[in-house]
Amino acid sequence: MAKFGRASRERLYTCRSPLIVLFEEVIKVFDCSILCGSRNREEQDALFYMDPPRTRCKWPDSSHNVEEGKEGEEALSMAVDAAPYYAEMPHTRWDEDSLRRWYYFGGRVVEMARHLSIPIRWGGDWDMDTYVLDQKLMDLPHFELIP
């Protein structure tokens, strides 16, 4: 059975508890890495101002953003970015050959969330109609809690 490495665990634990519960179950059936949990202002704005931008959201409009000074559950991210893990380098792959695995992974996470009664939205199917080809923005690593 796969398990998260130190960096993935640290990133996951910046997220709200339903996401932690979900991905602790996902890792049991699908080896994956946590790429990002909470993002601070500097990290979010750096992604927004990249050329081309890696996000459409400025601080604090992303579900990854947590307002500074808050405590408790509110101080944790509503979103996580996760990726299928490959044992050989590179461990995370973005090439077209890996696309099928990304979609399979996204479907497994969504189904696991449904089984656990955790309401999430996946960045590969924003409108949640199970038809992935109608998306204008593809953010395959992104999973967010639906409030």
Residue, then its C-alpha position, 0 to 999 in steps of 0.5 A: m500500500a502506498k503512503f504519503g511522503r513528508a512533503s505531501r503530508e505537510r501540504l495535506y495538513t494545511c487543508r480542511s479535515p474532509l480533504i485530509v480524510l478523503f486523501e488518506e483513503v485515496i492513497k490506499v488505492f491510488d498512489c499520489s502526491i499532494l502538490c499544494g494545500s494552502r497558499n499564502r498571498e505571495e504564492q497565490d499572486a506569483l501564480f496569477y502574475m506568471d506569463p502565462p498565468r497559472t491561475r485565474c484568481k488573485w489573493p484571496d479569491s482562490s479556494h486555496n487561500v486562507e485569510e491571515g489571522k483566522e484560527g481553527e477549521e477556517a484557517l485551513s484550505m478548502a482546496v488541494d492539488a493532487a497528482p498521480y505519482y510515478a515511481e520513476m522520475p519525473h514523479t509528476r507528469w504533465d505530458e499528453d501520454s499521462l492524460r488518461r491517468w490524470y482523468y482516471f485519477g480524478g474520477r477515482v477521487v470524485e467517486m471516493a468523495r461521493h462514497l465518503s459523503i464529502p462534497i467536492r468539485w474537481g478541476g477536470d469537471w467544474d460543472m460536475d456533469t461527468y462530461v470533461l470535454d466541455q470545460k474552458l479551464m482544465d485544472l486536473p490536480h485541483f479538488e475543492l470542497i463545496p460549502 
